């Protein structure tokens, strides 16, 4: 009799367990493989290809960090790849932003032509603004000596073969440039009677001159002053 009641209890418990399982399945549902996936906020939108994702990433502008900017500034200021002449010319331009090498060379050729022709014409007054006191005194003395001898100098500047900056230096705000001129000239010195004292009117000669210029980079006057001349042997 006792075993009968125990068997009935087992059946009742099994029925209760089956009922609970059926209720849970009706509430939770069964996994069929077609369930909707929980959205992932970090995943790319459905249907978006890897190429499209790369295209979108290309539209993102990444700002350089401070270390990148510092490295860029250092590379711009670095003179390691420049010659000493280039580095000095850069410092001159920093002192005087209007300074340009090509403009200077063009101006130096104009100054050379003007000074050579004015010296030949014997006009010291026009030379004075472009020359230092020492150079002016030498040019003026040569002009006076030529006049006292009754001689005249005829100079024809045929053209420039080469113009180059040999050296550059800056001391404070004062810049110094050394320029080499290679020109073709015809030079003839004539006596008071018109006889040739020196030179040949039919001969074009290559003449090399080295001139030294200086300028205060703070000055509003764009002209450079000729402070020394030399002729290589």
C-alpha positions as CSV (number, residue, x, y, z in Angstrom):
1,X,0.0,0.0,0.0
2,X,2.8,2.4,0.8
3,X,4.6,1.6,-2.4
4,X,1.4,2.5,-4.4
5,X,1.2,5.9,-2.9
6,X,4.9,6.5,-3.6
7,X,4.4,5.6,-7.2
8,X,1.5,8.0,-7.5
9,X,3.7,10.8,-6.0
10,X,6.4,10.2,-8.6
11,X,3.8,10.4,-11.4
12,X,2.4,13.6,-10.0
13,X,5.8,15.2,-9.7
14,X,6.7,14.2,-13.3
15,X,3.4,15.8,-14.5
16,X,4.2,19.0,-12.6
17,X,7.7,19.1,-14.1
18,X,6.4,18.6,-17.6
19,X,3.9,21.3,-17.1
20,X,6.6,23.8,-15.9
21,X,8.8,22.9,-18.9
22,X,5.9,23.5,-21.4
23,X,5.2,26.9,-19.7
24,X,8.8,28.0,-19.9
25,X,9.0,27.1,-23.6
26,X,5.9,29.0,-24.4
27,X,7.3,32.1,-22.6
28,X,10.9,31.9,-23.7
29,X,10.4,30.2,-27.1
30,X,12.6,27.7,-28.8
31,X,15.9,28.5,-30.8
32,X,15.3,27.7,-34.4
33,X,18.4,29.3,-35.9
34,X,16.4,32.2,-37.4
35,X,16.3,34.3,-34.3
36,X,17.1,38.1,-34.7
37,X,20.6,38.8,-33.5
38,X,21.1,41.4,-30.7
39,X,22.4,44.6,-32.3
40,X,26.1,45.2,-31.8
41,X,26.8,49.0,-31.4
42,X,30.4,48.5,-32.5
43,X,29.7,46.5,-35.6
44,X,29.3,48.0,-39.1
45,X,25.7,48.4,-40.5
46,X,24.4,45.3,-42.2
47,X,25.1,45.1,-45.9
48,X,28.1,47.5,-45.6
49,X,31.1,46.0,-47.4
50,X,34.7,46.3,-46.3
51,X,35.4,48.6,-49.3
52,X,32.6,50.9,-48.2
53,X,33.9,51.0,-44.6
54,X,37.4,51.9,-45.9
55,X,35.9,54.6,-48.0
56,X,34.1,56.1,-45.0
57,X,37.3,55.9,-43.0
58,X,39.1,57.9,-45.7
59,X,36.8,60.8,-45.1
60,X,38.0,61.1,-41.5
61,X,40.6,63.9,-41.1
62,X,43.1,63.0,-38.4
63,X,44.7,66.0,-36.8
64,X,48.4,65.7,-36.1
65,X,49.4,65.6,-32.5
66,X,51.8,68.1,-31.0
67,X,54.8,65.9,-31.4
68,X,54.2,65.7,-35.2
69,X,53.9,69.5,-35.4
70,X,57.1,69.9,-33.4
71,X,59.0,67.5,-35.7
72,X,57.7,69.4,-38.7
73,X,58.9,72.7,-37.3
74,X,62.3,71.3,-36.4
75,X,62.7,69.9,-40.0
76,X,61.9,73.3,-41.5
77,X,64.4,75.0,-39.2
78,X,67.1,72.4,-39.7
79,X,70.0,73.6,-41.7
80,X,71.7,70.2,-41.8
81,X,70.7,69.7,-45.5
82,X,71.9,73.2,-46.6
83,X,75.3,74.5,-47.4
84,X,76.7,77.2,-45.1
85,X,76.0,79.8,-47.9
86,X,72.4,78.7,-48.2
87,X,71.9,78.8,-44.4
88,X,73.3,82.3,-44.2
89,X,71.1,83.5,-47.1
90,X,68.1,82.1,-45.2
91,X,69.1,84.0,-42.1
92,X,69.4,87.2,-44.2
93,X,65.9,86.6,-45.5
94,X,64.7,86.1,-41.9
95,X,66.2,89.5,-41.0
96,X,64.8,91.1,-44.2
97,X,61.7,89.2,-45.6
98,X,62.0,91.3,-48.9
99,X,65.4,89.7,-49.7
100,X,65.4,87.4,-52.7
101,X,68.6,85.9,-54.1
102,X,67.5,86.3,-57.8
103,X,66.4,89.9,-57.2
104,X,69.7,90.7,-55.5
105,X,71.7,89.2,-58.3
106,X,69.7,91.2,-60.9
107,X,70.2,94.3,-58.9
108,X,73.9,93.7,-58.5
109,X,74.4,93.4,-62.3
110,X,72.6,96.7,-62.7
111,X,74.8,98.3,-60.1
112,X,77.9,96.8,-61.7
113,X,77.0,98.2,-65.1
114,X,76.2,101.6,-63.7
115,X,79.3,101.9,-61.6
116,X,81.7,100.7,-64.4
117,X,80.2,103.1,-66.9
118,X,80.0,106.0,-64.5
119,X,83.6,105.4,-63.4
120,X,84.7,105.5,-67.1
121,X,82.7,108.7,-67.6
122,X,84.5,110.2,-64.6
123,X,81.4,111.2,-62.7
124,X,82.4,110.9,-59.0
125,X,79.2,112.6,-57.8
126,X,76.9,109.9,-59.2
127,X,79.1,107.2,-57.7
128,X,79.1,108.5,-54.2
129,X,75.7,107.1,-53.0
130,X,76.6,103.6,-54.0
131,X,80.1,103.3,-52.5
132,X,81.5,103.2,-49.1
133,X,83.8,106.0,-48.2
134,X,87.0,103.9,-48.7
135,X,85.9,102.7,-52.2
136,X,84.7,106.1,-53.2
137,X,88.0,107.7,-52.3
138,X,89.9,105.1,-54.5
139,X,87.6,105.6,-57.4
140,X,87.7,109.4,-57.1
141,X,91.5,109.4,-56.9
142,X,91.7,107.3,-60.1
143,X,89.3,109.6,-61.9
144,X,91.3,112.7,-60.8
145,X,94.6,111.1,-61.8
146,X,93.2,110.3,-65.3
147,X,91.9,113.9,-65.7
148,X,95.3,115.3,-64.7
149,X,97.0,113.1,-67.3
150,X,94.5,114.3,-69.9
151,X,93.4,110.7,-70.5
152,X,90.0,109.3,-71.1
153,X,88.6,105.8,-70.5
154,X,86.2,104.2,-72.9
155,X,84.5,101.1,-71.6
156,X,81.9,99.0,-73.3
157,X,80.3,96.3,-71.2
158,X,79.4,93.7,-73.8
159,X,77.6,91.3,-71.4
160,X,77.6,89.1,-68.3
161,X,78.9,85.6,-68.6
162,X,78.5,84.7,-64.9
163,X,77.2,86.3,-61.7
164,X,77.3,84.3,-58.5
165,X,77.4,84.8,-54.7
166,X,80.6,83.5,-53.3
167,X,80.1,84.3,-49.6
168,X,77.4,85.6,-47.3
169,X,77.7,86.8,-43.7
170,X,75.3,88.5,-41.3
171,X,76.5,90.4,-38.2
172,X,73.5,91.4,-36.1
173,X,71.2,93.0,-38.7
174,X,74.0,94.0,-41.1
175,X,74.3,91.6,-44.1
176,X,77.4,91.1,-46.2
177,X,77.5,89.5,-49.7
178,X,80.5,88.7,-51.9
179,X,79.7,88.5,-55.6
180,X,81.8,87.3,-58.5
181,X,81.2,89.0,-61.9
182,X,82.6,87.5,-65.1
183,X,81.9,89.9,-67.9
184,X,83.0,90.6,-71.5
185,X,84.4,94.1,-71.9
186,X,86.2,96.4,-74.3
187,X,88.4,98.9,-72.4
188,X,90.5,101.5,-74.1
189,X,92.5,104.4,-72.5
190,X,93.1,107.3,-74.8
191,X,95.5,110.2,-74.5
192,X,94.5,113.8,-74.9
193,X,95.5,113.5,-78.6
194,X,93.2,110.5,-79.0
195,X,96.1,108.0,-79.2
196,X,95.6,104.6,-77.5
197,X,97.5,104.4,-74.3
198,X,96.2,101.1,-73.2
199,X,93.8,98.5,-74.5
200,X,92.4,97.5,-77.9
201,X,89.2,98.9,-79.2
202,X,88.7,95.8,-81.3
203,X,89.3,93.2,-78.6
204,X,86.7,91.8,-76.3
205,X,88.2,90.6,-73.0
206,X,86.9,88.4,-70.3
207,X,87.1,90.4,-67.0
208,X,86.6,88.9,-63.6
209,X,85.7,91.2,-60.6
210,X,84.9,90.3,-57.1
211,X,82.8,92.9,-55.3
212,X,81.8,93.0,-51.6
213,X,78.4,94.5,-50.7
214,X,76.8,95.3,-47.4
215,X,73.4,96.5,-46.3
216,X,71.5,97.2,-43.0
217,X,68.5,94.9,-43.2
218,X,66.5,97.4,-41.2
219,X,67.0,100.2,-43.8
220,X,64.2,101.3,-46.0
221,X,66.8,101.9,-48.7
222,X,66.9,98.8,-50.9
223,X,70.3,99.5,-52.3
224,X,73.4,97.7,-51.2
225,X,76.7,99.5,-50.7
226,X,79.9,98.5,-52.4
227,X,82.5,98.3,-49.7
228,X,85.4,96.6,-51.4
229,X,86.6,95.5,-54.9
230,X,89.2,93.0,-56.0
231,X,90.5,91.5,-59.2
232,X,91.7,87.9,-59.0
233,X,95.2,87.4,-60.5
